[in-house]
Amino acid sequence: MRADEGVNVPEIFIPDPLNVNPNTTTNIEKVFLNIKKISGIEDGIRKWVVVTCDEMNMLRAFVELNWDIDLKQFAISQEYKTENQLSYFKKCHDHHKSWDSVCNIYRRAMAMELMWPYVKYSSNPSVEEYLVWVKGQTDPRYQIKFEQAIINYRKAIRENNPLLKSAARRVFSPVWSARHHPIYRFIEVADEVQLLQLDPIIRDLVERNCTISWSIPITKQEAIKQISKVTMTNPEIICKIETLLEQASDSVRKKYHGIKSKKCSELLVILEEIRSLFNSDELDDSECTENFEIKPDGFKYSV
């Protein structure tokens, strides 16, 4: 991926993670001291370094905001039917699956639904004419912009585009107020104020280095190790397992009965086994209870 002109793309070396939950002032101090050591500040190699945190959960906030409007119905159409399954979908426990469901399938279905009235009544439809037509629509559905902001933010991160990243954050910021996230609102405002108060030279340096995306290969063993370090509770792991098992045959479900009595480490192993089963050729169509086919008519799917 190409970065914007003037944006630095340095060589990235990921150090060993610091197993500290930065949820207190003391723990945050430990994180900063570790950064001071690995960045070379402690040894005098450099005087300062820009420190940023991971992105806030924009996707989850978007899903919760639109849950009662149409996303719950969309989740049900994707066969999330039990309370556990719907809760799993709403909380975006699996970010990659949530991204695929909301930002790919749901977005495409919504786009087709919104374009249909124009295509139906236009004798010679075109992109340019649609953009003019849509500006005159009063239906609030045509004012949807927050989902695109999430996509733009991800695109900016992956393509090292700081200007797009900043624009996407500003467009999405009202969602933090709508969802009553005071901490996220404070972070957004504090970031903007701090950036404006910086010396122009420092501000330029920060903006050219604020977005870093670098693909690093990861082995299957590393992926399993990474999953084992995730601080999920037993109920969360069980919810993931049960959601997967509900799509499997009786023989597969019987193999993993009694999981609620298992320890956390055992549950993580079971979760990885079932994920591997679904991602391999071992689970063919006969092992699944349902097969899905995307239909081009909004949220309709066939079983």
N, C-alpha and C positions, 0 to 999 in steps of 0.2 A: 504494500500500500504506500502511496506517495504522501509525504507530508507537505503542508503548506510551505511556500517559499520563506526561508528565514527561520523555520522551526527546526530545532536541533533534534536529531535522532541518535542518541549516544548508544554505545555498547552497554547492555544491561546484564548485570550479574546478580542473581537473586541469592541473598545470604540465607543462612538457616533462620527459620522463624523464631520469634521470641514468644514462648508459650505463657503469655501474660494477658489477661483480659483487661483492656484499658478502660475500666469502668469506675475507677477512683483516681483522685489526684496523685496518690502514691504510685499506682501502677502506670499512670501516664508518665510520671517522672522516670520510672524504670525504662519505659519505651524510648524516651528522649535520650537518656544516658546511653542506651544501646546504639541508637542512631549516631550519637556523638562519637562513639568508638568506631563503628564500621564505616563511617563516612570520612574518617581521617581528621576530624576536628580535634580530637583528643591528642593526636600526634603532631598537630600543627601543620598538617598538609594543606588544610583549607580553614578559613575563618568562619564560614557559615554555609548552610545548605537549606534549600527549600524543602519543607515537609508537607505532604498532602495526605489526605485520608481516602479510603475507597469511596466509590459512588454511593449515594443514598438510594434506598430501595424505591425508585421512581415507579417501577412496574407494579409493585404491590400496592402503592398508594393509588395508582390509576385504577387497578382492579377493584379495590375497596370502594372508591368513589363512584364507580359505574356498576357496582354489583347488583343493586336493586333495580337499576334501569334496564339493563339488557345482558350483562355478563353472566348472571346466574342462569338465565335461560340458555345462553350460549354454552355454558359448562354442562348443563343437563343434556343439550343436544350432542355433546361429545361423550355422553355416557357416564358423566360424573353424577350419580344419582343418590347415593347414600349420604347421610350427614357428614361422615368422615371424609368421603371423597370430595364433597363440595367445600368443606373446610380446608382440605388440602389444596384445592384449586385456588380458593380465595386468598389464602395466605402465601401463595407462590413459593411453596417449600422447595420445589425443584425449579430453579430459575431458568434453566435451559428449556424445559418442557413448557413452562409458562410463557417464555418468550416466543416459542414456536406457535403456541396456541393463540396468544393474544396479538402479537405483532406480525404474524404471518397469516394464519387461517382467519382469525376474527377481522383483521384489518382488510384482508382481501374481500371477505364477505360483505363488510360494511361499504367498501368502495364500490362493489358491484351493485349493492342496494341503492346507494346514493346516485349512481350514474344512470340507473335504469329509467327513471322518469324522463331524463333528458334524451336518452337514446330512443325511447318509445315514441316521443313526439317530434323528434328532429328528423327532417328529410335527408339531411346530409351531415351527420355528426362529425365533429372534429375536436381535437384537444383545445384549440384556441377558442372555439365557440363555446365549449363547455365551461371554460374558465370565466368567460363573460357571463354566461347563463347563471352560474352558481353564485355569483355576487348578488344577484337579485333575489335569492331564495331566503325566505324568512323562517323556515323550519330550523330550530336550534341544532338539529343533527348535522346541518351543513356548516356549523361553526366549530365542529370538533377540531381541536388543535393539539391537545395535550399528548395524545398517542404519538403523533408525528414528532413532538419534541423529544420523547423517549428515544425514538429511532434516530433522530438527528444527534442526540447526545452520544449514543453508542457509536454511530458513524464517526463522530468527531474524535472519540477516544481511540478508535481503531486506525484512523487515518492521520492522527496527530494534527488535528485542525482546531486550534485554540479559539478562533473566532466563532466557529460553529458551536463549539462546546459552550461558550459563554452565552450565545444567543438561545440555545436550547434550554439552558438552566433558567434564563429569565422568563421564557415563555411558560415553562412548567411551574414556576414558583407559586402561582396562585393555588395550586393543588395542596401545598403544605398548609395553607390557611383553611382551605375547604375541609381538609381531613384533620384539622386541629393538631398539627405537629409543631408546637412552639419552638422546639430545639432546632428543627430543620429550618424554620423561618429565621431564627437567630443566626444560624450558620450562613444562610444565603446573604443576609444583610451585612453581617460582619465581614464576609469575604469581599463584597463589593466595596464597602467603606475602606477596608484595609488596603485594597488594591489602588483605590483612588488617592490614598494618602502617601503612597510610596513615592520615592524619588523616581522621575521618569526613566532613568537608566535602569534602576532596579526593577521597575514595573515591566519594562520591555524584556528584561532577562527572565522574569517570572513567567510572562506570557509565552515566551518562546520555548520554555521548558516545562510548562504546566501539564502538557499532554504527552504521555509516553506509551506507545504501544509496540510490543516486540514479541513475536511468536517464539515460544520455546517448546521444543518437543518434550513430551512426557510419556514415560513407559507405563504399561499396565500396572506394574508393581508400585510405581510412584503414585498412580491414581488411587489404588487401593489404600496405600499408606495415608494419602491425603484425606480420603473419606473417613478413615479411622480417627483422624484428629478433629473432625468436625464435632462441635459441642452440641449434639442433638440429645434431647431427652428420650427416654425409653418410649413414651407415648408417641413422639414424633416419628421415631424409627418404625414402630409397629404400624402407624398410620400409612407410612410409605409402603411397607411390606404388604399390608392388607389391600391397598389400592392396586398393587401389581397382581396379587393373587386372584383378585376378583375377575381379572381378564384371562386367567389360566384355566386349564381343565381340572376336573375333580382329582385326578391322579397327582397333579402337581400340588394342589391345595392340601391334600392329605399328607403329603411328604413334609409339609411345614406346619402341621397343626401344633397347638400348644405353645405358640411363640410368646404369649404374654407372661409366661413364667421364666423366660430366658433372661440372662444377664445382658448388659449393654454390649459387651464385646461379642457375645454370641449373636445378638441381633444384627450387628454390623456385618458379620460374616454372612448371615442368611440374606441380608439385603443385597450384598454384592453378588452372591450366588444367583439370586433371582434376576438381578439386572443383567448378569452375564448370560443367563438362560434366554432372556428376551432379546439380547443383542446377538445371539449366535444362531446357527442353523439347527440347534438342538430342539428349538421350539418352533415347529412348523404350524401350518394352518390348523391341523387337527388338534393341536394342543391349546389353541385359543378358543374362547367361547364366542368371540365376535370378530368380524372383519369389517373395517370401515372404508368407505369410499367417499372422497370429497365430491360434493355436488355443487354446480355453479349457481345455485339458487339460494343465496343467503346462508342461513344456518342449517340447511337440510343435509342430513347424512343418512346413508342407507346401511342397514345391518345385513 
